[in-house]
Amino acid sequence: MVTQADLPYIISDILDSKAIQEKVKIENYVLTHSKNLRPSVTVKVSVDGEMFEEHAQGDGQYDAFMNALKKVYKKQNLVLPTLADYSVRILRVVRPTALCETVITWASASREFKTRGLDSDQTVSAIKATQKMLNLI
């Protein structure tokens, strides 16, 4: 259940996403985390209407997601900005779930900027922040 206190965060997230023209969309993903196996991700990304699918492993689910995304961008001879900072906070505990806000600071050769994602799942929140970055570069 979303409370009135959560609304400013949700509205801000919606307004930020509407301000960005989405040429890149994370269409689908499968996040896997298992005991005694490295986390892995399969991701399907639309870039200017062209679909790409990649699989990668990483130190965590988000790292695996970024590794798969880097494969997509490498095929197009594009370089992604560097992740400079990553923060997650619980906006408000709403029984039975919490609302997570992920703010990621990105650095490229020309600038540093931040994107934000909002979701009840921490990794999905980070993926939303990353999709915003993809549409800003």
N, C-alpha and C positions, 0 to 999 in steps of 0.2 A: 504494500500500500504506500503510495506516495503522499507525503504530508505537505502542507502549505509551506513549510520551511524549505522543502526540497525544490519548490517551483522556480526560484530564481536561478538555480544551477541548471535545471532542465531547459528553461527558456534561453539562457545564455548559450548553452550547447547547441540548441536548434538554430538560433540566430547566427552563430558563428558558422555553422555548416551551410546555411543558405547564402552566406556572403561569398562562398567559394564555388567557382564553377567546377563541377566534378567531371574531369576528363578521365580520371583513374578511379576505378571502383574495385574494392575487394568483394568479389562476387560470392565466393564460397571458401571455407577453410575447414580442415579437420585438425584439431589439436590433440596430441596424444602424450600422455604422461603415464609411465608404467614403472613398477618396481624393477630395478636392475637393468633397465633399458634407457637409452638417451631419449629425451623428449623429441618429438618429431611433429612436423606440420606438412600438410599438403594444402596448397593455396591456389585458387583460381582468380586471376586478376584481369580486368578489362582495362586496356590502355587505348584510348581513342577508338573504342569499339572492337579492337582486336583482343582475342582471349589468349591468355598464357596460363599454363599450369605447371607448378614446380613442387618438389618435395625436398625437405632438408631436415637435418637434426641440429640440435643446439644444446647449450648448457641449461636452458629452460625453454618453456613453450614460446615466449616472446622472442628469445634469441633464435630459435628454430624458424619462427615466422620471418624474422628479418633476414636470415640466411636464404630462405626460399625466395623472398622478395628481391634480394640482391642478384640471384640467378636470373630472374625475369629481366631486371634492368641491365644486367651485363650483356644479355642477348641483344639488347637494343643499343649497346655501347653508351649507356647512360650511367652516371655515378650518383649514388644517393648521398645526401648530407650525412655527416657523422652525428651519432647520438651523443650529445654533450652532457645532458643531465636527464634524469628520469625520476619523477616523484609521484607517489600515489597517496591519496588520503581518502579516508572514509568520511563522506559528507554528513551522513546521519544514519544511525542504525535504525532500520525500519524492519520490524519483525515480519517475516523470518529472514529477510535479506538486507544487505547493506548496499548503499549506492557509492560506487568508487569513482573518483575523479583522477585521471592520469594526465599529468602535464609533462611533456617531453620538450626539452630544449635541443634544437638541431643546429649544427654548425656546417656551413659550406665555405668555400674560398671567399665568397663575397659578403656573407652576412650570417648573423645568428638570429634564430626566431623560435617561438614556442607554439606548440599545438596542444589541444586539450581533447580528451575523450571522456565520455560519461557512460557508465553501464553498471549493472549490478555485479558483473564479472570483471575482475581486475585485468585479465589478459585481453578480453574483448574491448575494454576501455582503452587499453594501449593500442590495439589495432585500429580503433576509431581515430585516435590521435594521429596515428601513422598515415591513415588514408588522407587526413587533412593535409599533412605535410606533402604527400605525393601530388596533391592538387595545387600546392603553393610553389613548387619548384619549377 
